[in-house]
């Protein structure tokens, strides 16, 4: 199962905020034996968001979208999701109940009377307006839900809300898929060699062992190893034979080898 991440917001692209979602989502997925296949950053532009979501709905991947589901003028994700699907928007009845309960709680905390006709309370209901057919993602932080349509799941941009909501989706709706992307890596540090010279060996190992991926991670200023290449293999099962073939090829090549790594 391929998993994607769409991160929405001008504040990320302008540098006003630093994106924290990408590394955290990678971490949440890895804890469940899953891996991120792709990520996409989009500013607060309706045409671009709609295009990104149209691709997500049409691609068949499991996709998380963060940001833009509020009710201020710069929040467009809910409307863009509906446009990408070609459906209308409606106030979800369960979302309405949750938002109203949140407003009652706020009024009680402030020692005031909850008035559902107050303009700001009426406006807050817009946060429960989702594409027709959407289902809810519970928000443990403040009750204001996210929503899902098929395999695309929409959560707020705030990490304190988004991350537990993503975990809920993974554990409640995709528990059957946990472990699907788990892989084992074996690699070795290679000194004094160039990637171009090692490419034929890498191609030969991949051809000899279907299902095994060879990877090369060069570094020029590593604090421990200095200039080197981490060369390795990975697959769903322990690629011990492929690694042995890779190492034998490196030794024939005369490469100077360092630390071996297993992940």
N, C-alpha and C positions, 0 to 999 in steps of 0.2 A: 504494500500500500504506500503510494507516494503521499507525502505530507508537505503542504505549503503554508507560508505565512505572508500575509499582507499587512503592512504597517502604514497607517494613514495619518498624515498630519504635516502641515507646513512647518511646525515648530521643530520637527526632526530634520527636515531638509535644510532649514535655515541655520541649524546649530543652536537654536535657543534651548532646546532640550536634547539630551543625549539618549539615544535609543537603548533601552534596557531589555526590550522584549526578545530580540533575536537570541542573545546568549541564554536567557532564562528558558525560552521555549526549547532550545537545544537540550538544556539540562533536564527539563521535565520529560521530554521524549526519551532521552537516553536512560532515565531511571525506569522506563517501562519497556526497554528493548526496542525503541523506535528511533527513527532518524528523520531529520528535516531534509527534504529533497530540493526545495527552492524557497526563496524569499523575495519580496517585492516591496519597495518603498514608493508611496504615492502621496503627493501633496493634496491640499484641500481644493481639488479641482473636479467638478462633477463629471466632466467628460472622461477624464483619466480614471477616476474611481470606477465609473460605470464600465469602462473597457476592461479594467483589471478584474472586476467581479464577473463580467460576462465570460471572461476566460476561465475563472474559477468554477463557475457553475457548469460550464461546458466541458471542463477537463476531466471530471471524475475523481479528482484527488480529494483527500481530506484537507480542508483549508481553514485556517484561523485568520480572522481579520480583526485587528485592534485599532480602536480610535474612531471618532467621528459619529458615534451613535447617540450623542447628546441632543439637546434641543436649542442650541444657539445657532446664529446665522452661518457660522463656519463649520457646522456639523452636517455632512451630506451623505453619510454612508447608508443610512436607512433608505433614503430616497433613491440612491444609486442602485442599491440592491433590488428594489422594486423595478426600476427601469431596466436593469440587466435581465431580470426574469420576465419582464413584460406583464407584470401584474400590478394591481393597485395596492394602496396602503390602507390599513385599518387599525383602530385602537384595539389591541388584544385584550379580551376581557380579564384574563388572569393577570396580565401586566397592569391593567388599570387597578385591580384590587391591591396588588403589591405596592404600587405607587401611592395610592390613597392611604394605605396603612403606614407607609413611610412618612407621609405628611402629617398624619395623626400623631405619630411618635415625635416628630419634630415640634409640633405644637405643644405636646405634653411636656417635652424637655424645656421649652421656653416659657411654660406657664401661661399659654394663650389658648384660645378656643379655635379649633379647626373649622375653617370656613371653606367648603369645597367650591364656592362661587368666587372666591378671591382670585383676581387675575393671575397672580403668580402660581397659584395652585392649579388653575385651569391650564396654564402653559406647561406645567410639569408633566401633565398627562401626555404631552407629545412624545415623551421619552418611551412611551409604550405603544407608539404607532409603528407597526412593522409591516413588511410585505404580507399580503394575504397568504395564509397557509403556514406561517412561521410558528415554530415551537420555542419555548422559553429556556434560557440558561439561567439558573438561580445565581443571585449575587449575594454572597454571605456578608458583604461589607455594609450595604445600605438598602438592600431589597430591590433596587432598580435593576430589572433583568436585562440580560443580553438575549440574543435570539439565534435560531438556527433555521436554515432552509436547506434541505437535503444534507450534503456533506460539507457545507460552508457554515462556519460558526462565528458569530459576531460578538465581541466583547469590548468593554470600554478601553480607553487608552491608559487609564490609571493602573499601574502595576499591582497595587494593593487589591484591586478588584479583578483585573484581567487574569492574573496567574491562578488563583484558586478556581476561577470559572473555567479556565482551560483544563485544569486538572480534573474538574468535575466531568467535563465532556469526555476526556480520555478514559476516565475510570467507569463512567456510567454508560457510555454509548459505544466505546471501542475497546472494552476489556478483552474481548475475543481476539483482538489484533496485537495485544501486548507481546513483545518478543519477536514480532515479524521482521524487524530490521536489525536484530542483534547480529553482530559480527565479531570475529576474532582477528586480531592483527599480530603479525610477526614481522619485525623489521630489524635493521642493523645500521649503525652509523658508518658511513663511508667517507674516508678522507682522500683528498687529492685526485678526485675523479670529476669528470664533467658529465652532465646529464646526457648530452648528445652521444657520448661514447657508450653510455650504458643503455640507451634506448633499444637497440636490437635485442639485448638480453631481456629487457622488460617485456618486449613484444613476444619473444619466444616463450617465456614463462606463462603469459596469459593464453597463448595458443595451446600450450601443452596441458593446461589445467583449466578447463571450462568452469565458470562460476567463481573463479578467483580473480580479484582485481589487484594489479600492481600499482603502488603509489610511490611517488618521489617528492620529498619535501626538502628543497635546498635551503641553506642558510649561509649568510656571509659573515654574521657577527654574533653567533651564539655565545653566551657568557661562559659556557663550559667547553663546548666542542669547537668553537671558532667556525671557520669555513668548512662546511661539510654537507653531505646529503644523507637524509634518513630515507633508506630504500626498503620497501617492505611489500608484503602481500596481505590481503584480507579476504575473508569469506564467511559464510554463515556457519560453517564448521571449521575446526582448527586446520589451517592451511599448512600443516607441518611439512608435507611432501613438497608443496610448491616453494616453501621457504628454503628447504634443503637444496632444491634445484637453483633457486636464486643465489644462494650463498656459494654454491659450487661454481656457478658462472662468474661471480665476482672474484673468486679465488683464481680461476683461470685467467681472468682479465688482469690479475695482478693488483687488484684494489687493496688499499690499506683499510682494514676493518676495525671498528671499535665496539662500543656497547651494543648488545642485543636487547631488544625490547619486545615484550608480549603484553598486549592489551585486550 
